[in-house]
Amino acid sequence: MRALIIEDETAAARNLAAILRQTAPEVEIEATLESVVESVAWLRMHPQPDLLFMDIHLADGDSFRIFDAVDVAAPVIFTTAYDRYALDAFRVDSIDYLLKPINAADVERALAKFRRLTGQERLDYGTRVRQVAASRREGAFLVRVRDRIIPLKPEQIAFCYTCDEKVTACGYDGAVYPLDRTLEALQAQLSEDDFFRANRQFIVARKAVRDIAVWFGGRLSLSLTVATPERIVVSKARVPVFKAWLTAVHPAE
């Protein structure tokens, strides 16, 4: 099995190589690369390896930039020193990652998972890795729809809603997508120009707002272009903030 290590920390790269020599001597490390630029150049000049170990953050940028320049067909096992990146990008059970400091048991687990994949499953695995890369570039969220994992782009979202500790996004076509993060986390990730936290339960997209009505007690009631599970009410205290957001997005209105 031919493998490529993409890692800009010398100590971490040596540690991973040593673990592979110890636990999987059949793995031949073809090269150890330190940057996006170096990795792109190598992948363009050489046949694709059977497996890549890729650090998420390299000295010259996010390693997902490699996917912009090269069609990476090989499965990838990502490495990261940050839990939050792993949780955001890899809550898909078909894509593996190693959390630094990497240990032998984790490498053995990841390789065992890789070896169990059939030829078609390895192709599917590569497709899902590319979806992760695309979602990172586009600010999309990975969501599970029946037996598939798909990227959901912010521009597809009309509103996000939380109820009973479950968060969902609703598209302009009425489709509902479960999300594995809190509304607070979504608020931090979505553009403030395009999305507004209306209340504790709703985040709404600017282009989804159809009309606004004055509600009891100086509040506002929002009607969207898609059906909502309940009325969206903006509190009196939030009304000035909402109006400022609305006019800042479309000054002509």
Backbone hydrogen bonds, N-H to C=O, Kabsch-Sander energy under -0.5 kcal/mol:
donor,donor_aa,acceptor,acceptor_aa,energy
3,A,28,E,-2.9
4,L,51,L,-1.8
5,I,31,A,-2.3
6,I,4,L,-0.5
6,I,53,F,-3.3
7,E,5,I,-0.6
7,E,33,L,-2.8
10,T,8,D,-0.7
13,A,9,E,-2.6
14,R,10,T,-2.5
15,N,11,A,-2.2
16,L,12,A,-2.4
17,A,13,A,-2.4
18,A,14,R,-2.4
19,I,15,N,-2.3
20,L,16,L,-2.4
21,R,17,A,-2.3
22,Q,18,A,-1.8
23,T,19,I,-3.2
24,A,20,L,-2.5
27,V,24,A,-2.4
28,E,1,M,-3.4
28,E,26,E,-0.6
29,I,27,V,-0.6
30,E,3,A,-2.9
30,E,28,E,-0.8
31,A,3,A,-0.6
33,L,5,I,-2.9
39,S,35,S,-2.0
40,V,36,V,-2.6
41,A,37,V,-2.2
42,W,38,E,-2.2
43,L,39,S,-2.7
44,R,40,V,-1.8
45,M,41,A,-1.1
45,M,42,W,-0.6
46,H,42,W,-1.4
50,D,2,R,-1.8
51,L,2,R,-1.4
52,L,75,P,-2.0
53,F,4,L,-3.1
54,M,52,L,-0.6
54,M,77,I,-2.0
55,D,6,I,-2.9
56,I,79,T,-2.2
58,L,56,I,-0.6
58,L,61,G,-2.2
59,A,34,E,-0.8
61,G,58,L,-1.8
63,S,56,I,-3.2
65,R,62,D,-2.1
66,I,63,S,-1.9
67,F,64,F,-0.9
68,D,65,R,-1.1
69,A,65,R,-0.8
69,A,66,I,-0.8
70,V,66,I,-2.0
72,V,70,V,-1.3
73,A,71,D,-0.8
77,I,52,L,-3.3
78,F,76,V,-0.6
78,F,96,D,-1.7
79,T,54,M,-2.3
80,T,98,L,-2.1
83,D,81,A,-0.5
85,Y,82,Y,-0.5
86,A,82,Y,-1.6
87,L,83,D,-2.9
88,D,84,R,-2.1
89,A,85,Y,-2.6
90,F,86,A,-2.4
93,D,91,R,-0.5
95,I,92,V,-2.0
98,L,78,F,-2.9
100,K,80,T,-3.0
100,K,98,L,-0.5
107,V,103,N,-1.8
108,E,104,A,-2.6
109,R,105,A,-2.1
110,A,106,D,-2.4
111,L,107,V,-2.6
112,A,108,E,-2.4
113,K,109,R,-2.0
114,F,110,A,-2.2
115,R,111,L,-2.8
116,R,112,A,-1.3
117,L,114,F,-1.4
122,R,118,T,-2.2
123,L,119,G,-1.6
124,D,120,Q,-2.6
125,Y,121,E,-2.5
126,G,122,R,-2.2
127,T,123,L,-1.9
128,R,124,D,-2.3
129,V,125,Y,-2.2
130,R,126,G,-2.1
131,Q,127,T,-1.9
132,V,128,R,-2.2
133,A,129,V,-2.4
134,A,130,R,-2.6
135,S,131,Q,-2.7
136,R,132,V,-2.2
137,R,133,A,-2.0
138,E,134,A,-2.3
139,G,135,S,-0.7
140,A,135,S,-2.1
141,F,152,L,-2.4
143,V,141,F,-0.6
143,V,150,I,-2.8
145,V,143,V,-0.6
145,V,148,R,-2.7
146,R,144,R,-0.6
148,R,145,V,-2.1
150,I,143,V,-2.8
152,L,141,F,-3.6
153,K,151,P,-0.6
156,Q,153,K,-2.0
157,I,154,P,-1.7
158,A,170,C,-3.2
159,F,170,C,-1.3
160,C,203,I,-2.6
161,Y,168,T,-2.7
162,T,201,Q,-1.6
163,C,166,K,-2.3
166,K,163,C,-1.9
167,V,179,L,-0.6
168,T,161,Y,-2.7
169,A,177,Y,-2.7
170,C,159,F,-2.9
171,G,175,A,-2.9
172,Y,156,Q,-1.1
174,G,171,G,-1.8
177,Y,169,A,-3.1
179,L,167,V,-2.7
186,L,182,T,-2.1
187,Q,183,L,-2.6
188,A,184,E,-1.6
189,Q,185,A,-1.2
190,L,186,L,-2.5
194,D,191,S,-0.5
195,F,191,S,-2.1
196,F,204,V,-2.6
198,A,196,F,-1.2
198,A,202,F,-1.0
199,N,202,F,-1.4
203,I,160,C,-2.1
204,V,196,F,-2.7
205,A,158,A,-2.6
206,R,194,D,-3.0
208,A,205,A,-1.3
209,V,205,A,-0.6
209,V,206,R,-1.3
210,R,208,A,-0.5
210,R,223,S,-2.8
211,D,223,S,-1.5
213,A,221,S,-2.6
215,W,219,R,-3.6
218,G,215,W,-0.9
219,R,216,F,-1.0
220,L,234,V,-2.0
221,S,213,A,-3.2
222,L,232,I,-2.8
223,S,211,D,-2.6
225,T,208,A,-2.1
232,I,222,L,-0.8
233,V,231,R,-0.7
234,V,220,L,-2.9
235,S,198,A,-0.5
235,S,233,V,-0.5
238,R,235,S,-0.6
239,V,235,S,-1.0
239,V,236,K,-0.6
242,F,238,R,-2.6
243,K,239,V,-2.7
244,A,240,P,-2.2
245,W,241,V,-2.3
246,L,242,F,-2.6
247,T,243,K,-2.4
248,A,244,A,-1.9
249,V,245,W,-1.8
250,H,246,L,-1.7
253,E,250,H,-2.0
